[in-house]
Amino acid sequence: MKGLPLEKGIIYETIVSTFDEKGKPNAAPMGISIDSNGDLILRAFFQTDTYQNMHQSKICVINFTCNPELFVICALFQDELPEESFKKITKISAPVLKECINRYIIAEVKNEKIELERAIFECKIVQFQIKEDFYPPYTRAFSSLLEILIHTTRVLHFSKTKGSTSPEVIRLMELIKYHANVIERVSFDNLIYNQLVDKILEKISSEIE
Ligand SMILES: Cc1cc2nc3c(=O)[nH]c(=O)nc-3n(C[C@H](O)[C@H](O)[C@H](O)COP(=O)(O)O)c2cc1C
């Protein structure tokens, strides 16, 4: 959708807010992505309240935040999130987190598919509120890339001082592999992160025997 600063084929970590059938607000961290048709894709495990609420109301609000406390509370300590943290949006049967009032998307469920233990919701973006101070939404691809970079600088150092088969280098290479795998999973259709990982891995190969 024009004006929406989200790239296709990459999972962003967001907080999804919904109402249950009695109108009680709920918020939970969920990964979202934009597919090649411009639809918003959300995969929710069947046991989550978010799944139940979206299945029933066919609508949700995608809240963008980098507030670590909000992620922790919404994932594990939802009782600590008071109802006053939410605001009802006129004519929409889903609430927004007040903290994200300048950074949210309203998504309407177009289609629901089943994938093992979860539902894949294909949603139409019906409205969004993105103010100028919007920063790129959080993606694990970026944090894993930083981990790879840090570990790589240490690999290059330790391979010279301790040898390329030293336990330190082997452990760091395992961490690099782990994070490269995360990047592959969360930025499946997004070339840039995968290209950067390849570039870094080539540098490691060329510099250590
Ligand atoms: C960063 C992050 C991303 C998550 N992404 C998903 C997801 O895409 N789908 C899902 O079902 N659960 C996901 N979870 C787990 C749910 O947030 C968690 O199970 C939550 O308690 C569900 O709350 P609910 O039952 O109120 O929906 C994620 C958790 C975190 C911390």
The ligand as an SDF file (V2000), in Angstrom:
LIG
                    3D

 31 33  0  0  0  0  0  0  0  0999 V2000
    8.4080  -11.2860   19.1240 C   0  0  0  0  0  0  0  0  0  0  0  0
    7.3250  -12.3260   19.2180 C   0  0  0  0  0  0  0  0  0  0  0  0
    6.6790  -12.7400   18.0640 C   0  0  0  0  0  0  0  0  0  0  0  0
    5.6490  -13.6990   18.1190 C   0  0  0  0  0  0  0  0  0  0  0  0
    5.0380  -14.0730   16.9580 N   0  0  0  0  0  0  0  0  0  0  0  0
    3.9980  -14.9400   17.0120 C   0  0  0  0  0  0  0  0  0  0  0  0
    3.2990  -15.2900   15.8150 C   0  0  0  0  0  0  0  0  0  0  0  0
    3.6100  -14.8440   14.7090 O   0  0  0  0  0  0  0  0  0  0  0  0
    2.2300  -16.1550   15.9460 N   0  0  0  0  0  0  0  0  0  0  0  0
    1.8510  -16.6690   17.1590 C   0  0  0  0  0  0  0  0  0  0  0  0
    0.8710  -17.4180   17.2160 O   0  0  0  0  0  0  0  0  0  0  0  0
    2.5070  -16.3480   18.3030 N   0  0  0  0  0  0  0  0  0  0  0  0
    3.5570  -15.4930   18.2670 C   0  0  0  0  0  0  0  0  0  0  0  0
    4.2080  -15.1540   19.4150 N   0  0  0  0  0  0  0  0  0  0  0  0
    3.7720  -15.7250   20.6980 C   0  0  0  0  0  0  0  0  0  0  0  0
    2.5370  -14.9860   21.2560 C   0  0  0  0  0  0  0  0  0  0  0  0
    2.7680  -13.5930   21.3420 O   0  0  0  0  0  0  0  0  0  0  0  0
    2.2300  -15.5120   22.6650 C   0  0  0  0  0  0  0  0  0  0  0  0
    1.8890  -16.8770   22.5780 O   0  0  0  0  0  0  0  0  0  0  0  0
    1.1240  -14.7360   23.3340 C   0  0  0  0  0  0  0  0  0  0  0  0
    1.0510  -15.1050   24.6810 O   0  0  0  0  0  0  0  0  0  0  0  0
   -0.2460  -14.9680   22.6870 C   0  0  0  0  0  0  0  0  0  0  0  0
   -1.1810  -14.1630   23.3570 O   0  0  0  0  0  0  0  0  0  0  0  0
   -2.7390  -14.2850   23.1190 P   0  0  0  0  0  0  0  0  0  0  0  0
   -3.1400  -15.6570   23.6100 O   0  0  0  0  0  0  0  0  0  0  0  0
   -3.3320  -13.1760   23.9210 O   0  0  0  0  0  0  0  0  0  0  0  0
   -2.9790  -14.1250   21.6600 O   0  0  0  0  0  0  0  0  0  0  0  0
    5.2480  -14.2410   19.3790 C   0  0  0  0  0  0  0  0  0  0  0  0
    5.9190  -13.8090   20.5320 C   0  0  0  0  0  0  0  0  0  0  0  0
    6.9440  -12.8830   20.4550 C   0  0  0  0  0  0  0  0  0  0  0  0
    7.6230  -12.4450   21.7200 C   0  0  0  0  0  0  0  0  0  0  0  0
  1  2  1  0
  2  3  1  0
  2 30  2  0
  3  4  2  0
  4  5  1  0
  4 28  1  0
  5  6  2  0
  6  7  1  0
  6 13  1  0
  7  8  2  0
  7  9  1  0
  9 10  1  0
 10 11  2  0
 10 12  1  0
 12 13  2  0
 13 14  1  0
 14 15  1  0
 14 28  1  0
 15 16  1  0
 16 17  1  0
 16 18  1  0
 18 19  1  0
 18 20  1  0
 20 21  1  0
 20 22  1  0
 22 23  1  0
 23 24  1  0
 24 25  2  0
 24 26  1  0
 24 27  1  0
 28 29  2  0
 29 30  1  0
 30 31  1  0
M  END
$$$$
